[in-house]
Amino acid sequence: MSNITERPSNALPAVLSTEGAPLPPLLSPEWERAVTFGKRDLRNSLETHGSPLHVLAPEICAANLRSMAAAIGEFGVSGQLFYAFKANKSVAFVEAAAQAGFGIDVASEHEHKLAAQHSAEGTAISLSGPVKGASWLRRAVAEGCLIGIDSFEELQFIRSLLLKERPRQLARITIRVNMESAKCRFGVDPEQLPACGKLLVENNILLKFEGFAFHLNGYAVGDRINATRRLLDTIDSFASIGLESYVLNIGGGLPVQYVAEEDFSYFIKNHHDAVSYLGHAPGSFYPYGGQPTAAEWLKAFLSANGASGTIASELRSRGLTLLVEPGRAALDQAGASLFQIGAVKKGKDSTTLFLNGTSFNACETWFQSEFLCDPLILSEHAADADDCREHRYYLAGHSCLGDDMISRRAFTSSRRLRVGDVLLFANTAGYQMDLLENNFHHHPFPHRSVLEPVSATANDLKARTAA
Ligand SMILES: Cc1ncc(COP(=O)(O)O)c(C=O)c1O
């Protein structure tokens, strides 16, 4: 970045705005301080470690989980939160969650091993995922983890495994129920629940039934309320055959607000077609704005009506502990991704900025959708003659794949962007950072740093390496 004349500034960075409908990111105070007073250090960190760079704030993950737990506590309901490991590959979040006393939801034996290595107790590990297999189940039983059974066949499999191997411990079981019928391939079909109940009753010296679970697509609290109402009846009918439930696991799907509600609805109403590079217009978007906070969402859930009282009172009267497995919401504001501009290519009516990094590090475009949150421009340089007009940009990754677009919408800026400039995508930790990360073209995996507190008076951001 030698061509950049630094203009020291304690102002928030400029936004590279979606053309016609800006979507500036909402920033927590920690990030606002980091991008205001720590711009230079963030850029230095990227210079040291290469582009892209993921900057993590594990403490924010722990704080998010605490605020969700407090929301449940306000209703006098017993609750247990499990951070869903799948939302980000970094074990720094697992450590932060486990050290703050929360559980970890794991969806593979590999996640399980890492969670155990990084301080999660076996009894605070909950297994989800449709394919478990003998080795993982053996480990889960030995460590006293909660096993979310995904099908009647899986229940039969674990029973025969335990019959054969006779471990000292009972397997702790929840039954995940498919509450979405044909829309979902996960969970036990409700019609098979009587067969599961019979098997559990007949094998209670091997299998310790603890309750039910579900996880739904989407983020609507109303869907979770309906599913819970239906499952409470199932809980009662299982209790009548001697299978008492202690827990109800409502999975994840708690919302995150990335941009202001009015910005998001303006974009949706007026500029949906703006997302159209090479004619790819996504059919749907995550609701990036206008969502409640995760804590408000939990309060709406618990205060909704069940059959005889609120959901909270229904849970209390049955002595049920509410289990929740937030991934995305646990990582709200817990990380950002920095990309350096590696090449600039002028076209007829727009310029393509090739970022050093691929859209595998910013993955919504691979799901035929779009991360509707505008990047911040971290570089500051003196205005040049070109800066008095509006520039139109597309953002591409540096691979040879035509579809490797970091974003398919056009952006505008009154600043001309150059090779070496740095863009920061805020709030990427939940699924945006590394879900599809790979080392395509043998590019190394991006480095991860931990955001250290930034004071408002000095450029004292230090980034230490994270796992
Ligand atoms: C069983 C289960 N629990 C929790 C989650 C986490 O969901 P979210 O990140 O939307 O909170 C998922 C996501 O796929 C899941 O499948």
The ligand as a Tripos MOL2 file, in Angstrom:
@<TRIPOS>MOLECULE
LIG
   16    16     1     0     0
SMALL
NO_CHARGES

@<TRIPOS>ATOM
      1 C1        -29.9330  -29.0390   14.5990 C.3       1 LIG1
      2 C2        -29.4800  -27.6450   14.4250 C.ar      1 LIG1
      3 N1        -29.3140  -26.8690   15.5150 N.ar      1 LIG1
      4 C3        -28.8740  -25.5930   15.4070 C.ar      1 LIG1
      5 C4        -28.5640  -25.0380   14.1830 C.ar      1 LIG1
      6 C5        -28.0710  -23.6200   14.1270 C.3       1 LIG1
      7 O1        -28.9710  -22.8020   13.4620 O.3       1 LIG1
      8 P1        -28.7650  -21.2160   13.4500 P.3       1 LIG1
      9 O2        -27.3800  -20.9430   13.0690 O.co2     1 LIG1
     10 O3        -29.7580  -20.7250   12.4480 O.co2     1 LIG1
     11 O4        -29.0790  -20.7180   14.8350 O.co2     1 LIG1
     12 C6        -28.7140  -25.8110   13.0200 C.ar      1 LIG1
     13 C7        -28.4030  -25.2430   11.6960 C.2       1 LIG1
     14 O5        -28.4520  -25.8360   10.6630 O.2       1 LIG1
     15 C8        -29.1730  -27.1600   13.1500 C.ar      1 LIG1
     16 O6        -29.3140  -27.9440   12.0600 O.3       1 LIG1
@<TRIPOS>BOND
     1     1     2 1
     2     2     3 ar
     3     2    15 ar
     4     3     4 ar
     5     4     5 ar
     6     5     6 1
     7     5    12 ar
     8     6     7 1
     9     7     8 1
    10     8     9 2
    11     8    10 1
    12     8    11 1
    13    12    13 1
    14    12    15 ar
    15    13    14 2
    16    15    16 1
@<TRIPOS>SUBSTRUCTURE
     1 LIG1         1 GROUP 0 **** ****
